[in-house]
Amino acid sequence: MAKAKSLYSCSACGAQSPKWAGQCGDCGAWNTLVETVAVAAAAGRSRRFDSYAGDKGAGRVRLLNEIEPDDVQRVTVGVDEFDRVLGGGLVPGSVILIGGDPGIGKSTLLLQAMVQLQASLPALYVTGEESLQQVSMRAHRLGLPLGDERLLSETSLEMILEVAVRERPGLMIIDSIQTLFTDQLQSAPGSVAQVRECAAQLVRFAKQSQTALFLVGHVTKEGTLAGPRVLEHMVDTVLYFEGERGERYRVVRAIKNRFGAVNELGVFAMTDKGLKAVTNPSAIFLSRHTEPVPGSVVMVTLEGTRPLLVEVQALVDESQLSNPRRVTLGLEANRLAMLLAVLHRHAGVACFDQDVFANVVGGVRVTETGADLAVLLAVISSLRNQPLAQDLVVFGEVGLAGEIRPVSSGQERLQEAAKHGFKRAIVPSANAPKHTVKGMQVIPVSRLDEALAAG
């Protein structure tokens, strides 16, 4: 079969060129021309219309109120935290892209999920990076109850699709998308063109055959998924594996999900028998001190639909530099600088000659603004060397005018804190509960100076 003609398309403006060049002739961007397949228009009707020729509803415009919504039939994986991140389970025909650092546990988690699902959803595991013996060794090392799981070691996309059509799996795992190649392109496996074209054909197969599809993706040194961003737009769900290989606990976060909540979080513990779900993650992120220490406060953050208790720590020390350092781990650095300016302007506490370090214990990343009040209380505690009460929990957003703004799901946050034994809570006035929380004293505040006095 003759190979398809190739064109070079600019990833910045979309302009096409018959040959590669260092600079796009239309927009002037450098190193943006990537190889793509030139699709010739078919005579008469295109293949896209022919594939729907048997559909009686094709080409007919329908009103939204006439369409009956169908309940999505999910298939539970059997791993509670994984089901939570997916939105309740796998949806037939959905495509999930999962990325993470090498060795963090992507292949281990998917292998466990495949074995769990084998009875209800026959699976096909396609490995392009490992041999079949390596996959078998991992399965035996983890002590998985093996049965009729099907494995395929292949990197040719055409061969993989041929086997998938013959085997008709309900679940297919591709490990990884960067190792596949299609004969339609001349570029090497892992290039932008190969990744995009292989993903497009796999997504098309998954939608037409109602096969749930997992794509494992590599990440760059910046921690983002390697390959074109269009890959994230093609799929239904994007999951990121977070954590360090030397640490026991790993976090799976949903960045995009068409069938569930975005930013949902699943917590796992890496053991000698694989990844185990952590049902109460707040307990592992709270390092209860034997005695109160300065610069430490507990806050309640919201990850997807789950309230999570984490410890925020701050260290304020006299700086020997002309430009004091502002270092954050798990928090946004620019927001720390803004909060210190608000602290100076509206509370009269200056840190312009101090190094300020802020950290979220346990490796959790807190991106919501509800951590503002906890960060400032931890900074004040470290600066004055005055510890806060161990039974105190805090959350709230701090505005530039010094006001304490409300956050979402305040009642659920307070209930989670009360469940773990906290007795006092400093919250925005708008988040004050209408009904008392059993065993907890809630202190509503509306200004920054009120919150500092209450702490």
C-alpha positions as CSV (number, residue, x, y, z in Angstrom):
1,M,0.0,0.0,0.0
2,A,1.4,3.4,-1.0
3,K,2.3,5.7,1.9
4,A,0.2,8.8,2.4
5,K,1.7,12.1,1.4
6,S,3.1,14.2,4.2
7,L,2.8,18.0,4.9
8,Y,4.3,20.2,7.5
9,S,1.9,22.2,9.6
10,C,2.8,25.1,12.0
11,S,1.7,24.3,15.5
12,A,1.3,28.0,16.2
13,C,-0.8,29.3,13.3
14,G,-1.8,26.1,11.4
15,A,-0.1,27.2,8.1
16,Q,1.0,24.3,5.9
17,S,4.2,23.8,3.9
18,P,5.3,21.0,1.5
19,K,8.7,20.8,3.2
20,W,10.2,21.4,6.6
21,A,11.7,24.8,7.5
22,G,13.2,26.2,10.7
23,Q,10.8,29.2,10.6
24,C,7.1,29.4,9.7
25,G,6.7,31.6,6.6
26,D,3.3,32.9,7.8
27,C,3.6,33.7,11.5
28,G,7.4,33.8,11.8
29,A,7.6,31.3,14.7
30,W,10.7,29.1,15.0
31,N,10.8,25.3,15.2
32,T,7.0,24.9,15.0
33,L,6.6,23.0,11.7
34,V,5.7,19.3,12.4
35,E,4.9,16.5,10.0
36,T,1.2,15.7,9.4
37,V,-0.7,13.4,7.0
38,A,-2.2,15.0,4.0
39,V,-5.7,13.7,3.7
40,A,-7.0,13.8,0.1
41,A,-10.7,14.6,-0.3
42,A,-12.6,11.6,-1.7
43,A,-14.8,12.0,-4.8
44,G,-18.5,12.5,-4.2
45,R,-19.0,11.9,-0.5
46,S,-16.3,11.7,2.1
47,R,-15.6,8.6,4.2
48,R,-16.8,10.5,7.2
49,F,-20.3,10.7,5.7
50,D,-20.2,7.2,4.4
51,S,-19.6,5.8,7.8
52,Y,-22.8,7.2,9.1
53,A,-24.9,6.3,6.0
54,G,-26.8,3.6,7.9
55,D,-27.8,6.0,10.7
56,K,-31.3,7.2,10.2
57,G,-30.6,10.3,12.4
58,A,-27.6,11.4,10.3
59,G,-27.8,14.9,8.8
60,R,-31.0,15.7,10.8
61,V,-31.0,18.6,13.2
62,R,-32.8,17.8,16.5
63,L,-33.9,20.0,19.3
64,L,-32.2,19.7,22.7
65,N,-35.4,19.2,24.6
66,E,-36.3,16.2,22.3
67,I,-33.1,14.3,23.2
68,E,-33.5,11.9,26.2
69,P,-30.3,11.7,28.2
70,D,-29.0,8.2,28.7
71,D,-27.6,7.2,32.0
72,V,-23.9,6.4,31.7
73,Q,-23.3,2.7,32.5
74,R,-20.0,2.7,34.5
75,V,-17.8,-0.3,35.3
76,T,-16.2,-0.1,38.7
77,V,-12.5,-0.9,38.7
78,G,-12.5,-2.3,42.2
79,V,-9.9,0.2,43.5
80,D,-11.9,2.8,45.5
81,E,-9.5,5.7,45.0
82,F,-9.1,5.0,41.3
83,D,-12.9,4.8,40.8
84,R,-13.2,8.2,42.7
85,V,-10.7,9.9,40.3
86,L,-12.5,8.4,37.3
87,G,-15.8,9.8,38.5
88,G,-17.3,6.5,39.7
89,G,-15.8,4.0,37.3
90,L,-14.9,3.4,33.7
91,V,-17.3,4.5,30.9
92,P,-17.4,2.3,27.8
93,G,-15.8,4.1,24.9
94,S,-13.9,6.6,27.1
95,V,-10.3,7.4,26.5
96,I,-8.1,8.1,29.6
97,L,-4.6,9.6,29.3
98,I,-2.4,9.0,32.4
99,G,1.0,10.6,32.8
100,G,3.7,10.7,35.5
101,D,7.4,10.5,36.1
102,P,9.2,7.3,35.2
103,G,8.9,4.6,37.9
104,I,6.1,6.3,39.8
105,G,3.7,3.5,39.4
106,K,1.6,4.0,36.2
107,S,2.1,0.5,34.8
108,T,1.6,-1.0,38.2
109,L,-1.7,0.7,38.8
110,L,-3.0,-0.2,35.3
111,L,-1.9,-3.8,35.6
112,Q,-3.7,-4.1,38.9
113,A,-6.8,-2.5,37.4
114,M,-6.7,-4.9,34.4
115,V,-6.6,-8.0,36.7
116,Q,-9.5,-6.6,38.8
117,L,-11.6,-5.9,35.8
118,Q,-10.9,-9.2,33.9
119,A,-14.0,-10.9,35.1
120,S,-16.4,-8.1,34.1
121,L,-14.4,-6.4,31.3
122,P,-12.0,-8.5,29.2
123,A,-8.8,-6.5,28.7
124,L,-5.9,-6.3,26.3
125,Y,-2.6,-5.0,27.6
126,V,-0.3,-3.6,24.8
127,T,3.2,-2.9,25.9
128,G,5.7,-1.1,23.7
129,E,8.4,-0.5,26.3
130,E,8.7,-3.9,28.1
131,S,8.7,-7.5,27.0
132,L,6.0,-9.9,27.9
133,Q,8.3,-11.6,30.4
134,Q,8.9,-8.3,32.2
135,V,5.1,-7.7,32.6
136,S,4.7,-11.3,33.8
137,M,7.5,-10.9,36.4
138,R,5.8,-7.7,37.7
139,A,2.4,-9.4,38.0
140,H,4.0,-12.4,39.9
141,R,6.0,-10.0,42.1
142,L,2.8,-8.2,43.1
143,G,1.0,-11.4,43.8
144,L,-1.9,-10.7,41.5
145,P,-4.5,-13.4,41.0
146,L,-3.8,-14.1,37.3
147,G,-6.3,-15.5,34.9
148,D,-7.0,-15.1,31.2
149,E,-5.4,-11.6,30.8
150,R,-4.2,-11.0,27.3
151,L,-0.8,-9.3,26.6
152,L,0.6,-8.0,23.3
153,S,4.1,-6.6,22.8
154,E,3.8,-4.5,19.7
155,T,4.6,-0.9,18.5
156,S,3.0,-0.9,15.1
157,L,-0.3,0.9,15.2
158,E,-1.7,-1.0,12.3
159,M,-0.9,-4.3,13.9
160,I,-2.4,-3.3,17.2
161,L,-5.7,-2.2,15.7
162,E,-5.8,-5.4,13.7
163,V,-5.4,-7.5,16.9
164,A,-7.9,-5.3,18.7
165,V,-10.5,-5.8,16.0
166,R,-10.0,-9.6,16.2
167,E,-9.9,-9.9,20.0
168,R,-12.7,-7.3,20.8
169,P,-11.5,-6.3,24.3
170,G,-13.7,-4.2,26.6
171,L,-10.6,-2.5,28.0
172,M,-7.3,-1.8,26.2
173,I,-4.2,-0.4,27.8
174,I,-1.4,1.2,25.6
175,D,1.9,1.5,27.5
176,S,3.0,3.9,26.2
177,I,1.7,6.2,23.4
178,Q,5.2,7.5,22.7
179,T,6.4,4.1,21.6
180,L,3.8,3.6,18.8
181,F,4.3,4.5,15.1
182,T,2.1,4.4,12.0
183,D,3.4,3.5,8.6
184,Q,1.6,6.6,7.2
185,L,4.4,8.8,8.6
186,Q,8.2,8.8,8.0
187,S,9.1,10.4,11.4
188,A,10.5,8.4,14.3
189,P,8.3,7.0,17.1
190,G,7.7,9.6,19.8
191,S,7.7,12.5,17.5
192,V,4.9,15.0,17.7
193,A,3.4,13.8,14.4
194,Q,3.5,10.1,15.3
195,V,2.0,10.7,18.8
196,R,-0.8,12.8,17.4
197,E,-1.7,10.5,14.5
198,C,-1.5,7.3,16.6
199,A,-3.7,8.8,19.4
200,A,-6.2,10.0,16.8
201,Q,-6.7,6.6,15.3
202,L,-6.8,4.9,18.7
203,V,-9.5,7.4,19.9
204,R,-11.5,6.8,16.8
205,F,-11.3,3.0,17.4
206,A,-12.4,3.4,21.0
207,K,-15.4,5.5,20.2
208,Q,-16.6,3.2,17.3
209,S,-16.1,-0.1,19.3
210,Q,-17.1,1.2,22.7
211,T,-13.8,0.1,24.1
212,A,-12.5,1.8,27.3
213,L,-8.9,2.9,26.5
214,F,-6.0,3.8,28.7
215,L,-3.1,5.7,27.2
216,V,0.1,6.0,29.2
217,G,2.0,9.2,28.4
218,H,5.6,10.3,29.2
219,V,6.2,13.7,30.9
220,T,8.8,16.3,30.2
221,K,11.3,17.6,32.8
222,E,8.8,20.4,33.6
223,G,6.3,17.7,34.7
224,T,3.8,18.2,31.8
225,L,2.7,15.5,29.4
226,A,5.1,15.1,26.5
227,G,3.8,15.6,23.0
228,P,1.3,18.1,21.5
229,R,-1.4,19.7,23.7
230,V,-4.0,18.5,21.2
231,L,-3.5,15.1,22.7
232,E,-5.2,16.3,25.9
233,H,-8.1,17.7,23.9
234,M,-8.6,14.4,22.1
235,V,-9.1,12.3,25.2
236,D,-12.0,12.3,27.7
237,T,-9.9,12.2,30.9
238,V,-6.4,13.3,31.8
239,L,-4.8,11.9,35.0
240,Y,-1.5,12.9,36.5
241,F,0.5,10.8,38.9
242,E,2.2,13.0,41.5
243,G,4.7,12.1,44.2
244,E,8.4,11.2,44.5
245,R,9.7,7.7,43.7
246,G,11.4,7.6,47.2
247,E,8.2,8.4,49.0
248,R,5.5,5.9,50.0
249,Y,2.4,7.8,49.1
250,R,1.4,8.7,45.6
251,V,-1.4,11.0,44.4
252,V,-3.5,10.6,41.2
253,R,-5.2,13.9,40.2
254,A,-7.8,14.4,37.5
255,I,-6.9,17.4,35.4
256,K,-9.7,16.9,32.9
257,N,-12.7,14.6,33.1
258,R,-15.8,14.6,30.9
259,F,-17.5,12.1,33.1
260,G,-16.6,13.3,36.6
261,A,-15.3,16.1,38.8
262,V,-12.2,18.0,37.7
263,N,-9.3,18.1,40.2
264,E,-10.5,15.0,42.0
265,L,-7.8,13.3,44.0
266,G,-7.0,9.7,44.7
267,V,-4.3,8.7,47.3
268,F,-2.3,5.5,47.1
269,A,0.4,3.9,49.2
270,M,3.2,2.0,47.4
271,T,3.8,-1.4,49.0
272,D,5.6,-4.5,48.0
273,K,2.3,-5.8,46.7
274,G,1.6,-2.8,44.5
275,L,-0.5,0.4,45.0
276,K,-3.0,0.2,47.9
277,A,-5.8,2.8,48.2
278,V,-5.7,5.1,51.2
279,T,-9.2,5.6,52.4
280,N,-8.5,8.3,55.0
281,P,-5.8,10.6,53.4
282,S,-6.2,13.4,56.0
283,A,-4.6,11.1,58.7
284,I,-1.4,10.6,56.7
285,F,-0.9,14.3,55.8
286,L,-1.3,15.5,59.5
287,S,1.8,15.1,61.5
288,R,0.5,15.7,65.0
289,H,3.3,17.2,67.1
290,T,3.8,16.1,70.7
291,E,3.8,19.7,71.7
292,P,2.8,23.0,69.9
293,V,5.4,24.3,67.5
294,P,5.6,27.8,66.0
295,G,4.9,28.2,62.3
296,S,2.5,25.3,61.9
297,V,-1.3,25.4,61.3
298,V,-3.8,22.9,59.9
299,M,-6.1,23.9,57.1
300,V,-8.9,22.2,55.2
301,T,-8.5,22.2,51.4
302,L,-11.0,20.9,48.9
303,E,-9.7,18.4,46.3
304,G,-12.4,17.8,43.8
305,T,-15.3,16.8,46.0
306,R,-13.2,15.7,49.0
307,P,-12.3,17.9,52.0
308,L,-8.7,17.2,52.9
309,L,-6.8,18.2,56.1
310,V,-3.2,19.3,55.5
311,E,-0.6,21.0,57.6
312,V,0.8,24.3,56.4
313,Q,4.3,25.3,57.8
314,A,6.2,28.5,57.5
315,L,9.7,29.5,58.6
316,V,10.6,33.2,58.9
317,D,14.2,34.0,59.5
318,E,16.3,37.1,59.3
319,S,17.8,37.5,55.8
320,Q,21.4,38.2,55.1
321,L,20.6,39.1,51.4
322,S,19.7,42.4,49.9
323,N,16.7,40.6,48.3
324,P,15.1,38.3,50.8
325,R,14.0,34.9,49.5
326,R,10.4,33.8,49.1
327,V,10.3,30.0,48.7
328,T,7.2,27.8,48.5
329,L,6.7,24.0,48.2
330,G,3.2,23.0,47.4
331,L,2.0,26.6,47.2
332,E,2.1,29.4,44.6
333,A,5.2,31.6,45.0
334,N,3.6,34.7,43.6
335,R,0.7,34.4,45.9
336,L,3.0,34.3,48.9
337,A,4.6,37.6,47.9
338,M,1.2,39.1,47.5
339,L,0.0,37.9,50.9
340,L,3.1,39.3,52.6
341,A,2.3,42.7,51.1
342,V,-1.3,42.5,52.4
343,L,0.1,41.5,55.8
344,H,2.3,44.6,55.9
345,R,-0.3,47.0,54.6
346,H,-3.4,45.9,56.6
347,A,-1.8,44.3,59.7
348,G,1.3,46.4,60.1
349,V,3.6,43.3,60.1
350,A,6.7,43.8,57.9
351,C,8.7,40.9,56.5
352,F,10.8,42.9,54.0
353,D,14.0,41.9,55.8
354,Q,13.1,38.3,56.4
355,D,13.4,35.1,54.4
356,V,10.0,33.4,54.3
357,F,9.7,29.7,53.5
358,A,6.3,28.0,53.2
359,N,5.6,24.3,52.8
360,V,2.6,21.9,52.7
361,V,3.5,18.7,54.5
362,G,3.3,15.4,52.7
363,G,4.0,16.7,49.2
364,V,0.4,17.8,48.5
365,R,0.0,20.8,46.1
366,V,-2.6,23.3,47.2
367,T,-3.7,25.5,44.4
368,E,-6.9,27.0,45.8
369,T,-7.1,30.4,47.5
370,G,-8.6,29.0,50.6
371,A,-5.0,28.5,51.9
372,D,-4.4,32.2,52.2
373,L,-5.4,32.6,55.8
374,A,-3.5,29.5,56.9
375,V,-0.3,30.7,55.3
376,L,-0.5,34.2,57.0
377,L,-1.2,32.7,60.4
378,A,1.7,30.3,60.0
379,V,4.0,33.2,59.0
380,I,2.9,35.3,62.0
381,S,3.4,32.3,64.3
382,S,6.9,31.7,63.1
383,L,7.8,35.4,63.1
384,R,6.7,35.9,66.7
385,N,7.8,32.4,67.8
386,Q,4.3,31.8,69.2
387,P,2.8,28.4,68.5
388,L,-0.9,28.1,67.5
389,A,-3.3,25.8,69.3
390,Q,-3.1,22.2,68.2
391,D,-6.9,21.8,68.0
392,L,-7.2,24.8,65.6
393,V,-8.1,24.6,62.0
394,V,-8.2,27.5,59.5
395,F,-9.4,28.2,55.9
396,G,-10.3,31.4,54.0
397,E,-9.2,33.6,51.1
398,V,-7.5,36.9,51.8
399,G,-8.2,39.9,49.5
400,L,-6.0,42.8,48.7
401,A,-8.1,45.1,50.8
402,G,-7.5,42.9,53.9
403,E,-10.9,41.2,53.8
404,I,-11.5,37.5,54.5
405,R,-13.4,36.1,51.6
406,P,-15.5,32.9,51.6
407,V,-14.6,29.6,50.0
408,S,-16.8,26.8,48.6
409,S,-18.1,23.9,50.7
410,G,-17.5,25.5,54.0
411,Q,-19.9,23.2,55.9
412,E,-18.2,20.0,54.5
413,R,-14.8,21.4,55.5
414,L,-15.9,22.0,59.1
415,Q,-17.4,18.5,59.3
416,E,-14.2,16.9,58.1
417,A,-12.2,18.9,60.7
418,A,-14.6,17.9,63.5
419,K,-14.4,14.2,62.5
420,H,-10.6,14.4,63.2
421,G,-11.0,16.0,66.6
422,F,-10.4,19.7,66.0
423,K,-12.2,21.9,68.5
424,R,-11.8,25.4,67.1
425,A,-12.0,26.8,63.6
426,I,-11.3,30.3,62.1
427,V,-13.4,30.8,59.0
428,P,-14.7,33.6,56.9
429,S,-17.9,35.2,58.1
430,A,-19.8,34.1,55.0
431,N,-18.8,30.5,55.7
432,A,-20.2,30.5,59.3
433,P,-22.5,27.5,59.6
434,K,-26.2,28.1,60.1
435,H,-26.3,25.2,62.6
436,T,-23.7,24.5,65.2
437,V,-21.1,21.9,64.5
438,K,-21.0,19.4,67.3
439,G,-17.9,19.7,69.5
440,M,-16.4,22.6,67.6
441,Q,-16.2,26.4,68.3
442,V,-16.4,28.3,65.0
443,I,-14.9,31.8,65.0
444,P,-16.1,33.9,62.0
445,V,-13.9,36.7,60.9
446,S,-14.3,39.3,58.1
447,R,-11.0,41.2,58.3
448,L,-7.3,40.1,58.5
449,D,-6.7,41.8,61.9
450,E,-9.6,40.0,63.4
451,A,-8.2,36.7,62.2
452,L,-4.8,37.4,63.7
453,A,-6.3,38.4,67.0
454,A,-8.4,35.2,67.1
455,G,-5.4,33.0,66.3
